Amino acid sequence: DLSMPIETGHFRWPVTRSKTGDFDQGNLFEVTSIATTCHGFTHMDAPSHMVPGGDTLDELDLARVVGPAAVIDLSDIAPNEEITDQHLEAAASHLRLGEIALFRTCWDEQRDWRGESYWRDAPWLAASACKWLLERQPTAIAFDFPQDPSPHSPLKRALGS
């Protein structure tokens, strides 16, 4: 289960709740609304999020995100550990061309997603792992750990943060 509940008070993703209508004022109904980022909690990133000119979600062919999938079990991965092509060679040799890749690190069992350590201590994909995945052309990739660049990753160092 890759679900994260939508909760108020999260340090990273604020949630605003509002209500229109009031039975006590004689309205026929009450409607509750929430507002939050599209890139928080459980979500799917459109290719346009990271690829200039990439498809938006409404343009995305659903066949890319629904279909055969392979679970890549990396539940023994340690905090702040780089996931390399060698990890994937050992744990994901069953991933076939064009399947969905589902990463299973059980990261939510090691850190509470509500705290900063969940985001700061997460494992991360090395460039070699990304290349390994690209060669297998998955139609989609799902992670149970955050995809923010790790403080140790080459991308984070290149961004200077």
N, C-alpha and C positions, 0 to 999 in steps of 0.2 A: 504494500500500500504506500503510494507516494504522496498521500494527501497530507496537507497541513491545514488545520482549522483556521478560519478567519477570526482573529481575536483583536479586541481593542487593547491599547496600551503597549503594543509592540514597539521596541525602540527603533526598529528599522522601517516598518511599514505602518504608518498611522492609518487608522480606520475612523471614519466619521459616520455616525448614525444620525438620521433625522426622521421625523415623522410628520406627515401631513394628514389633516383630518383629525377630528376629535369627537368621539361619541357624546361626550359631556356637553359639547357645543352644538349638538344636533346634527352633526355630519352623518351621512349614511355609511361611511366606511373610514378606516384609518389605513394609511400606507406607510410602511417603514422602508427607508432607503439606506443603502450604505455606499460609501465612496472610499476607494483605496487605489493603489497603483495596480496596473495590469501585470507588473513584473514582481509581484509579491505572492506569498503563500503558494498554493498549488496553481500552476499556470503553464502555458505552453508559449514558448517564444516563436514568433514568426521569423522566417529567414530574414525579413527586412530589419529585424532588430540588430543584426550583426553584419549583414551582407548588403552593401549598397545596391539598390535596384532589386533586392530579393522580394519574394512574394510576401504580401500581408496575409494575415490569417484567413480573411475572406476570399483570398485568391488561391489558397493552398489546397491542393488535391487531397481529400481525406484518405485516399489510398496510401499516402505517405505515412500516416500516423495510426492507421488501423490495419492489422494484418499479422503475419507471423513474426514472432519475436524470440530473442534469445536472452535469457537472464545470465549476466556476467557476474558470478559470485566472487566478490572481493571482500567478503565479510571479515577476513583476517587482516585487512589493511589497517595501518596504525595512524594515529593523528599526525597531521602534517607530512604524511608520506606521499611521495611522488608516485603516481601510477604510470608505469612505463610500458613500452611495447612488450617487454618480457613478461610483465604481469598478465597482459592480455593474451599473449601467446599461450601461457599456461592455463588461464581461466576462461578464455573465450574462443578457443579453437573451433567450437561448435557453431559460432556465428556464421551464417551463410550470407552470401552476396544478396543485398537488397532486403535483409530482415531489419526489424527494429532492434536496437541494442538497449537493454535495460540493465543499468548498473545497480548492483546490490552490495552496499558496503555496511549496511546496518548502522550508519552514522548517527541516526536518531537515538540509538541505544547507547552511544558513547557520549553524546552531548545533547543538551536541551536546546532545541531550535530557537527558543525565546531569548537565549543568552548570546553574548558576543563571542564566546569561545566556540560555539557551533560554527560561526562564520570564519573565525580566525584560525582555528586548528584543523580545518577540514583537509582531507586528502585532495589531491589535484592531479589533473592529467598533464603529463609531460608531452612535449612536442612529438616525441617518438610514438606515444600512444595515439595521439591525434592522427598522425600519418598512418599508423596501423589501421585505425578505424576508417579513414578515407579510402584505403585500398579495398575495403570490404563493402563500401558504398551503402551503409545503412540508410534506410529511408527516414529514420528518426533515431534520436538518442534520448534516453530518459535517465536521470540521475537521482539518487536518494541522498545526495550531498550537494552543498552549494557550489555553484560554478564561478563564484567570484575568484579572481586570481589570488592564489595563496601568496602570503608574503615571501615565500621561498621560490615562487615560480618565475621563469624568465620573463613572462608577460608583465607581472607585477613590478619586477625590477626595471624593465624597459619603460614602464609608465612612470617610474620615479616615485612610487608611493608604497 
